[in-house]
């Protein structure tokens, strides 16, 4: 049977001020009818550029260096704009990573769905609407009539992604490009979207290209998996084998970086004494002005205690109050309730004195916004050093601690990679020699392989300094590798607190069990 | 947008007006010569001054003077003009209505020029239209309106003789002549705003066109026309509303100069005359009316924003 999509020796460069940058190098791939091919690579590997090349929507500095991209035998590279428009949305459709940004905020969802059918199938508004409602039912939207008239901000992330999927499938395309369709979603929502996609795959006898950085996720969904590195396909195998028996060292590295709950990375126990305790801690956003406003409760009466040298894991979906809690403990947000630090009671952020603020440090999710872009690394690190009585002479040692060369001190944040930036943020936190480090989703924006190196670094630092961590993440498998205990947040409340070993048991909260089911362990090797 | 929000905004406008009225009253109080000196002149005897002060109520405590002014003002009575001895309110309202017509015409003209120009500049980025739009913007921003007005007068009224130089004819009474008198002042006022809006719309459109949802719209295979008008335009125009509302503040200020140059009997010219003759009731009424107009326009822009952008829900 002939391939739906066939890419042959395709090469692509980006023209930059520093000369041509090779993005894709002699890429050859084929997708058979009804087949889903997984494309796995880290950020910068060229996987998104390949998607752009297939959709023929390349940036203006792209320079194609030869090769063919054939859809049903027809070379897309030779088509003009009107003929490409007839193909986009009709024969190739795309599901994007973040439904929050890929939907127009000022257009009703139904309109964004039905316009594809009006455009390609020549339907009038009425019939397009009927079709759209039927499609919304097929993507398991419970109240299609209501969703049809709503705007993106009025529905949940999962519902948005379902609308995006319905839009992609509206004209029964030959090929669907799935660009990390679950990455921007919560764990539970992502798992449900993946279930939906698996079902629709058969219903629509869909052929697809599934692009992701997560080898474990892709090998569960795709039939075959291709691994891309620096613009080259390094390995291509059937999905079940590639994860279990990768041929290339690089693929092996990717497979190893995926967190596996059965492989504990922390063996020592936590200390006995309480380091930081909280009783009935609440955080509210907004305050009444003029007339009573609606006050949003972010965290409601949470109590727990973190012990010395403990890795205290915290998990929950976005909006569950994890970050608000972290910020309250770091002294950034006002709170109610009691915080105890080494036995000393703190009732207000104002009572968090210099000693407390030194001992409790926080690292944020996004180093791009938490590092001052106009300061060199040396300046970024010098401030906490001076503030806490050390000298800038310690900068080389700090950088060495986070495995960065001392020469990086002269660089600006934009001259560093994502992983390096996060290391600088960690070094800044350790400049104060904290006793507790709050890690707020610090690996969420990093590739799996970079994440595993950052985790290794944190564990090494803990061995040297005896630091305790409040480790907030949405990756339960990661927590099962490193945390002593796991706290589960749901809608501002602490619904479960378990020793990591007890998570597999029966005595867990229903929501925790849902999370465990939604985070399947990778196929073990 | 809830009723509660609307009530709160109206409350806020009332609050603003109270503050403005106090400030306006305080400023006129702080003028070096009081009303009695103004009326009787420098050489008046102290006895005559004291008598007049007593008659005008100027010897009463300040808060009582404020109250005696603000309470009738609330009922539309701003007192008697010291210059004309006629009631202030009807004269100032008539002047305000002429100014508002001038401002509305200028804003309309500005939008007709700026929206297509800003869009074209963004879409043909770094092309000839973008260059022209940039040039027009810089000229508009950097030339003060008295320079633009003078240049327009020299060219169109003096050299070419196409349009009347100054004066005002009510368009309601004589349409063609009225409009001919309005053209030059309207163009002058519009020019600076064109600059603001073109620059704003250009950068907004560039941002919107680079956004994920526009990329998604292209990838749906929609024709460029549909992508631009259905998906991009509304989102790019939204921030322009705010700029236009802010520009109304500029118009109310700039109109004073323009009305003076073109001899249009609007609120700006009325204020200048009132200030020159120390006509306190007229100054107070004019300043209050301008502040009120600005507050109302801002409320209207907020409402328009909410109607166009469904994400905004005032609570």
Boltz contact constraints between the chains, C-beta under 6 A:
constraints:
  - contact:
      token1: [A, 55]
      token2: [B, 219]
      max_distance: 6.0
  - contact:
      token1: [A, 85]
      token2: [B, 221]
      max_distance: 6.0
  - contact:
      token1: [A, 88]
      token2: [B, 219]
      max_distance: 6.0
  - contact:
      token1: [A, 88]
      token2: [B, 221]
      max_distance: 6.0
  - contact:
      token1: [A, 89]
      token2: [B, 220]
      max_distance: 6.0
  - contact:
      token1: [A, 89]
      token2: [B, 221]
      max_distance: 6.0
  - contact:
      token1: [A, 90]
      token2: [B, 221]
      max_distance: 6.0
  - contact:
      token1: [A, 94]
      token2: [B, 219]
      max_distance: 6.0
  - contact:
      token1: [A, 101]
      token2: [B, 212]
      max_distance: 6.0
  - contact:
      token1: [A, 102]
      token2: [B, 212]
      max_distance: 6.0
  - contact:
      token1: [A, 102]
      token2: [B, 213]
      max_distance: 6.0
  - contact:
      token1: [A, 102]
      token2: [B, 216]
      max_distance: 6.0
  - contact:
      token1: [A, 103]
      token2: [B, 213]
      max_distance: 6.0
  - contact:
      token1: [A, 104]
      token2: [B, 213]
      max_distance: 6.0
  - contact:
      token1: [A, 104]
      token2: [B, 231]
      max_distance: 6.0
  - contact:
      token1: [A, 105]
      token2: [B, 311]
      max_distance: 6.0
  - contact:
      token1: [A, 106]
      token2: [B, 234]
      max_distance: 6.0
  - contact:
      token1: [A, 106]
      token2: [B, 235]
      max_distance: 6.0
  - contact:
      token1: [A, 106]
      token2: [B, 309]
      max_distance: 6.0
  - contact:
      token1: [A, 116]
      token2: [B, 220]
      max_distance: 6.0
  - contact:
      token1: [A, 119]
      token2: [B, 222]
      max_distance: 6.0
  - contact:
      token1: [A, 151]
      token2: [B, 310]
      max_distance: 6.0
  - contact:
      token1: [A, 153]
      token2: [B, 311]
      max_distance: 6.0
